[in-house]
Amino acid sequence: MPNYTVLTEFLLMGFADRWELRFLHSMLFLLMYSATLIGNLLIVTVTTLDQDLHTPMYFFLRNLSILDMCFISVTVPKACVNSLSDNRAISVAGCASQIFLVVYCVYVELLFLTLMAYDRYAAICQPLHYPVIMNHRFCVQMTLASMLSGLFYAGVHTGNTLRLSFCQSNVVHQFFCDIPSLLRLSCSNILSNLLLIFVSAIFFDGTCFVIITMSYCCIFSTVLKFPTREQGKAFSTCVPHIIVVSLFLSSGISVYLKSSVSSDAIQDMILSVFYTIVPPFLNPVIYSLRNKQIKEAVRKVVLRKFYSKHI
């Protein structure tokens, strides 16, 4: 009988060994974290207060911004505190919570990005039927369905991971708890875990990828029939969304579908940054700075606040 040790905590990997480098990395991540919160909070505020932005597109954008604030808050604050205090410990319950919340946010984020691609398809390719296709009831139902199904999806993956026995090192080769890193620490048979990850990635990620790809194929074929001036405007709203989706999908799939036994820890940490930190950080930039309606809404909200204080 092998000797099993009941783990009470895991040790997360730091950004670097030297304190100076850890401090620089932590400050960089905290700046990105602060910018993400401010940018997404700004989007939520203006899309809520401005009646002109109460449309399906901005409804999904508002929900995406709320999700992004939650998503980045799951990993970055804990990682920065651990790195600055040189205390890398995280309890088993805390690790389980991180796994659940990361999987949940990834699942719902991808569904929201898919719905936003479908919304663009309906607006550009079916403009006359757009109010009927993307009515308020449909938007609310799809949002609730995404959030509720995410609870089941994350619960299954988290439970299937925590049922394993961990009798090796308790050092998680990642700056937060994720499934691939824990699978490397397990001495149980992880075949069912790998199979679940592979099947869910193929069916869920594959389905979302197909829907997004088909939506943009139809969009581009329609846009090419537009006048040259309108083509540029349509492409400028679609290309940034495609970049975010491509970055999010490619980095996430690379981490979860790589071998759980032989994998470079530093490379995994960099890839994890690209699907847990970069998309929430870039979304406000992409959907705000390049959007005239958002800029105009921000200007009106600021002027409204200014006049209310001076009257």
Wavefront OBJ file of the C-alpha trace (Angstrom):
o trace
v 0.000 0.000 0.000
v 1.489 3.377 -0.960
v 1.680 6.083 1.689
v -0.792 8.877 0.932
v -0.452 12.291 2.507
v -3.590 14.334 2.883
v -2.810 17.741 1.407
v -4.085 20.780 3.282
v -2.606 23.341 0.907
v -0.910 23.823 -2.439
v 2.023 26.075 -3.312
v 1.579 28.299 -6.351
v 4.485 29.185 -8.598
v 5.787 32.735 -8.311
v 6.487 35.079 -11.195
v 10.244 34.915 -10.514
v 12.786 33.876 -7.881
v 14.313 37.301 -7.178
v 12.179 39.694 -5.145
v 12.929 42.626 -7.469
v 11.573 40.714 -10.482
v 8.565 39.525 -8.498
v 7.843 43.115 -7.531
v 8.045 44.319 -11.148
v 5.807 41.492 -12.385
v 3.317 42.119 -9.591
v 3.176 45.853 -10.315
v 2.644 45.153 -14.011
v -0.176 42.720 -13.272
v -1.739 45.108 -10.753
v -1.660 47.940 -13.301
v -3.337 45.691 -15.880
v -5.831 44.609 -13.228
v -6.669 48.218 -12.291
v -6.970 49.250 -15.945
v -9.236 46.266 -16.609
v -11.547 47.122 -13.719
v -11.728 50.819 -14.652
v -12.285 50.143 -18.355
v -14.942 47.494 -17.876
v -16.673 49.471 -15.124
v -16.796 52.431 -17.496
v -18.478 50.288 -20.163
v -21.025 48.945 -17.660
v -21.798 52.481 -16.444
v -22.272 54.166 -19.818
v -24.209 51.281 -21.400
v -26.551 51.327 -18.400
v -27.093 55.091 -18.147
v -27.315 55.919 -21.864
v -30.699 54.909 -23.285
v -29.293 54.936 -26.830
v -27.055 51.986 -25.903
v -29.885 49.754 -24.711
v -29.482 47.460 -27.722
v -28.600 43.730 -27.970
v -24.994 44.480 -28.922
v -24.369 46.614 -25.840
v -26.452 44.303 -23.665
v -23.972 41.488 -24.372
v -21.034 43.893 -24.093
v -22.226 44.997 -20.645
v -22.519 41.385 -19.475
v -19.110 40.583 -20.968
v -17.567 43.495 -19.061
v -19.092 42.325 -15.763
v -17.807 38.812 -16.427
v -14.326 40.102 -17.310
v -14.074 41.986 -14.006
v -14.950 38.784 -12.159
v -12.671 36.671 -14.352
v -9.502 38.671 -13.773
v -10.321 39.052 -10.052
v -10.194 35.279 -9.600
v -6.480 34.977 -10.379
v -4.530 38.256 -10.352
v -5.061 39.628 -6.782
v -4.166 36.316 -5.116
v -1.140 35.820 -7.376
v 0.158 39.341 -6.690
v -0.336 39.086 -2.920
v 1.441 35.718 -2.843
v 4.296 37.037 -4.941
v 4.819 40.230 -2.921
v 4.531 38.503 0.462
v 6.587 35.494 -0.687
v 3.813 33.273 0.696
v 2.783 30.988 -2.140
v 0.344 28.859 -0.146
v -3.290 28.394 -1.127
v -5.717 26.135 0.733
v -7.360 23.159 -0.938
v -10.721 24.941 -0.693
v -9.202 28.079 -2.230
v -7.663 26.014 -5.002
v -10.999 24.302 -5.700
v -12.709 27.708 -5.815
v -10.185 29.022 -8.313
v -10.610 25.980 -10.558
v -14.400 26.281 -10.484
v -14.454 30.034 -11.110
v -11.805 29.953 -13.869
v -13.586 27.148 -15.744
v -16.933 28.906 -15.246
v -15.645 32.259 -16.517
v -13.905 30.680 -19.512
v -17.086 28.796 -20.443
v -19.407 31.810 -20.127
v -16.904 34.176 -21.781
v -16.709 31.977 -24.870
v -20.508 31.762 -25.048
v -20.808 35.546 -24.767
v -18.234 36.019 -27.546
v -20.190 33.550 -29.681
v -23.455 35.408 -29.036
v -21.784 38.690 -29.940
v -20.593 37.195 -33.243
v -24.138 35.973 -33.935
v -25.475 39.428 -33.075
v -23.129 40.999 -35.648
v -24.258 38.420 -38.207
v -27.924 39.236 -37.601
v -27.290 43.008 -37.746
v -25.293 42.916 -40.990
v -26.736 39.947 -42.877
v -30.363 40.102 -41.663
v -30.944 43.808 -40.925
v -34.694 43.742 -41.596
v -35.252 40.774 -39.263
v -32.717 41.941 -36.655
v -35.260 43.327 -34.142
v -37.169 40.038 -34.288
v -34.109 37.745 -34.130
v -32.288 39.631 -31.360
v -35.251 40.680 -29.252
v -34.813 41.483 -25.558
v -36.370 38.216 -24.389
v -33.965 36.163 -26.528
v -30.953 38.100 -25.196
v -31.973 37.614 -21.564
v -32.754 33.920 -22.071
v -29.413 33.225 -23.772
v -27.523 35.106 -21.065
v -29.237 33.174 -18.284
v -28.767 29.883 -20.148
v -25.043 30.613 -20.523
v -24.600 31.462 -16.846
v -26.653 28.556 -15.487
v -25.145 25.928 -17.797
v -21.717 27.252 -16.811
v -22.396 26.226 -13.205
v -22.965 22.627 -14.293
v -19.988 22.627 -16.680
v -17.578 24.044 -14.077
v -18.972 21.782 -11.349
v -18.366 18.633 -13.395
v -14.759 19.553 -14.234
v -13.966 20.707 -10.699
v -15.467 17.613 -9.070
v -13.729 15.296 -11.506
v -10.400 16.928 -10.654
v -10.738 17.012 -6.873
v -11.746 13.355 -6.645
v -8.120 12.487 -7.508
v -5.494 11.566 -4.940
v -2.459 13.817 -4.672
v 0.563 11.989 -3.323
v 3.337 13.803 -5.131
v 4.614 17.361 -4.753
v 2.094 20.015 -3.748
v 3.788 22.665 -5.901
v 1.377 23.868 -8.603
v 3.382 24.940 -11.655
v 1.115 27.870 -12.373
v 0.318 31.258 -10.768
v -3.223 30.035 -10.043
v -4.903 26.658 -9.618
v -5.962 25.130 -12.911
v -6.857 21.612 -13.972
v -3.766 20.709 -16.072
v -1.394 21.727 -13.268
v -3.220 19.592 -10.687
v -3.337 16.599 -13.000
v 0.479 16.585 -13.008
v 0.462 16.252 -9.201
v -1.960 13.335 -9.056
v -0.968 9.736 -8.513
v -4.431 8.509 -9.574
v -5.465 7.351 -13.016
v -6.182 10.588 -14.881
v -7.385 8.992 -18.130
v -11.030 9.921 -17.459
v -9.992 13.501 -16.681
v -8.033 13.827 -19.907
v -10.902 12.265 -21.834
v -13.420 14.696 -20.290
v -11.209 17.693 -21.135
v -10.694 16.467 -24.711
v -14.365 15.682 -25.362
v -15.647 18.931 -23.820
v -13.049 20.955 -25.731
v -13.955 19.314 -29.033
v -17.720 19.640 -28.614
v -18.009 22.936 -26.738
v -15.049 24.904 -28.097
v -15.496 23.337 -31.528
v -19.186 24.272 -31.669
v -18.502 27.876 -30.626
v -15.635 28.105 -33.127
v -17.831 26.814 -35.957
v -20.647 29.261 -35.113
v -18.232 32.200 -34.927
v -16.486 31.179 -38.158
v -19.752 30.710 -40.052
v -21.066 34.040 -38.744
v -18.021 35.933 -39.947
v -17.917 34.124 -43.282
v -21.475 35.314 -43.906
v -20.601 38.784 -42.603
v -17.571 39.157 -44.875
v -19.419 37.861 -47.932
v -22.153 40.432 -47.253
v -19.783 43.304 -46.444
v -17.893 42.822 -49.733
v -21.093 43.885 -51.498
v -21.167 47.187 -49.595
v -19.669 50.467 -50.875
v -15.979 50.890 -50.074
v -16.566 53.416 -47.260
v -19.035 51.133 -45.454
v -16.741 48.126 -45.928
v -14.019 49.751 -43.857
v -16.456 50.603 -41.058
v -17.856 47.055 -40.945
v -14.421 45.427 -41.009
v -13.141 47.708 -38.238
v -15.889 46.473 -35.894
v -15.389 42.786 -36.750
v -11.602 42.336 -36.896
v -10.880 43.269 -33.223
v -13.528 40.785 -32.049
v -11.931 38.079 -34.220
v -8.496 38.835 -32.741
v -9.788 38.514 -29.158
v -11.634 35.264 -29.935
v -8.596 33.785 -31.714
v -6.251 34.714 -28.861
v -8.669 33.444 -26.232
v -9.349 30.119 -27.961
v -5.818 29.319 -29.116
v -4.146 30.014 -25.755
v -6.834 28.255 -23.705
v -6.878 25.154 -25.909
v -3.059 25.040 -25.953
v -2.937 24.889 -22.144
v -5.758 22.376 -21.645
v -5.000 19.993 -24.495
v -1.247 19.756 -23.960
v 0.177 16.697 -22.272
v -0.358 16.902 -18.525
v 2.846 14.977 -17.879
v 5.458 16.651 -20.067
v 4.824 20.381 -20.269
v 6.956 23.463 -19.784
v 5.744 25.414 -16.735
v 6.944 28.841 -17.906
v 5.323 28.363 -21.294
v 2.052 27.337 -19.638
v 2.140 30.415 -17.397
v 2.623 32.702 -20.413
v -0.195 31.001 -22.329
v -2.441 31.246 -19.271
v -1.862 35.007 -19.150
v -3.160 35.224 -22.720
v -6.545 33.706 -21.872
v -7.059 34.833 -18.261
v -5.648 38.388 -18.220
v -5.174 39.729 -21.754
v -8.789 39.361 -23.060
v -10.406 41.143 -20.071
v -7.720 43.840 -20.382
v -8.129 44.293 -24.153
v -11.929 44.143 -24.381
v -12.540 47.672 -23.014
v -9.847 49.041 -25.345
v -11.273 47.288 -28.391
v -14.935 47.989 -27.707
v -14.542 51.512 -26.305
v -11.689 53.386 -27.921
v -12.726 52.181 -31.374
v -16.443 52.790 -30.823
v -17.858 56.264 -31.476
v -21.125 55.498 -29.666
v -19.275 54.535 -26.476
v -17.127 57.681 -26.701
v -20.194 59.850 -27.176
v -21.964 58.121 -24.272
v -18.955 58.715 -22.002
v -18.916 62.385 -22.986
v -22.641 62.765 -22.226
v -22.330 61.007 -18.847
v -19.343 63.170 -17.847
v -21.110 66.371 -18.917
v -24.274 65.315 -17.088
v -22.294 64.752 -13.864
v -20.457 68.049 -14.319
v -23.626 70.085 -14.797
v -25.409 68.341 -11.922
v -22.602 69.395 -9.553
v -22.568 73.016 -10.676
v -26.316 73.700 -10.790
l 1 2 3 4 5 6 7 8 9 10 11 12 13 14 15 16 17 18 19 20 21 22 23 24 25 26 27 28 29 30 31 32 33 34 35 36 37 38 39 40 41 42 43 44 45 46 47 48 49 50 51 52 53 54 55 56 57 58 59 60 61 62 63 64 65 66 67 68 69 70 71 72 73 74 75 76 77 78 79 80 81 82 83 84 85 86 87 88 89 90 91 92 93 94 95 96 97 98 99 100 101 102 103 104 105 106 107 108 109 110 111 112 113 114 115 116 117 118 119 120 121 122 123 124 125 126 127 128 129 130 131 132 133 134 135 136 137 138 139 140 141 142 143 144 145 146 147 148 149 150 151 152 153 154 155 156 157 158 159 160 161 162 163 164 165 166 167 168 169 170 171 172 173 174 175 176 177 178 179 180 181 182 183 184 185 186 187 188 189 190 191 192 193 194 195 196 197 198 199 200 201 202 203 204 205 206 207 208 209 210 211 212 213 214 215 216 217 218 219 220 221 222 223 224 225 226 227 228 229 230 231 232 233 234 235 236 237 238 239 240 241 242 243 244 245 246 247 248 249 250 251 252 253 254 255 256 257 258 259 260 261 262 263 264 265 266 267 268 269 270 271 272 273 274 275 276 277 278 279 280 281 282 283 284 285 286 287 288 289 290 291 292 293 294 295 296 297 298 299 300 301 302 303 304 305 306 307 308 309 310 311
